[in-house]
Amino acid sequence: MEKKKLTLALLAGGKSAEREVSLKSGEQVFSALDKSRYEVVRYDPATDLPLLASEAESIDVALIVLHGRMGEDGTIQGLLDSLEIPYQGSGVLGSAIAMNKVLSKQLYLQAGLPTPPYMVADRSSPPKNSALIDKLGLPVVIKPEHEGSSIGLTIVREQKDLRSAFEKAWNFDNRCVVEKYISGIELTGGVLGNEDLMALPLIEICPDKRYEFFDYEAKYTPGATNEICPARITPELTEKAQQYAKRAHNALYCRGYSRTDMILSGDNLYILETNTIPGMTATSLFPQAAAKAGIEFPQLLDRLIELAMEKH
């Protein structure tokens, strides 16, 4: 007797600043999904939420390929919970926490994980430049409280550029994080699993010299960044970074999978942020690391769907 296909809702697009990235990821995920196992129905949350709600009873599982607000911040997760549709990755709590850079930093520190020194700058009462420089020095990194893909982020090297960097970040949020800039090797560590976590091979990120850091353009322009997996660091530091990725995942109440970005300065590792819905094209960082661990892209999608059903 032929096994019944799972009806899978593929959610991509949405309303965030990362909509185009989400649509591109959605196309690749759709192509990679095993059509002998899944009946794939596609929804764009920007326009299709009423349709999704009306068809909820026929949906077995959802695959969320959304980034940024209204996708990675717990809002779509809450809707799916209320519709009783299982989905991959973190729930409302973990998604909302990881999306908030201030709360994430507080929980990293509480869990004993190092993160660069920082201040919070509120639009209604901006910090004095002198106080900021006394505490953090220059350069600093200024970024909105709730954006991904380095949107709204600026590295400030001179005091005269602080105001424009604040204004750029405040275009997205009323609060922003001002973080001490740490120079070093950019690393990212993926984690896969619910109760039993598997740390994936680390990736070393080397943006082209045209880019000051791994910004939006460096992330999404083909050939703009050299991604080396496994990272060229010692076995001891590799083990430490993988443990940090697992601890960050747990500290932020993540589920299913996550990817934590870090900086290695000398022998010191610093946690930057954790992504609860990492990029999902076949060449994105998380699928690259999974492939290095022997899990090809279609199998990775199968595993995420299994973890979603298991969680539910």
Buried (B, 14 or more C-beta within 10 A) or exposed (E): EEEEBBBBBBBBBBBBBBBEBBBBBBBBBBEBBEEEBBBBBBBBBBEBBEEBEEBBEEBBBBBBBBBBBBBBBBBBBBBBBEBEBBBBBBBBBBBBBBBBBBBBBBBBBEBEBBBBBBBEBEEEEBBEBEEBBEBBEBBBBBBBBBBBBBBBBBBBEEEEBBEEBBEBBBEBBEBBBBBBBBEEBBBBBBBBBEEEBBBBBBBBBBBEEEBEBBBBBBBBBEEBBEBBBBBEBEEEBBEBBBBBBBBBBBBBBBBBBBBBBBBBEEEEBBBBBBBBBBBBBBEBBBBBBBBBBEBEBBBBBBBBBBBBBEBE
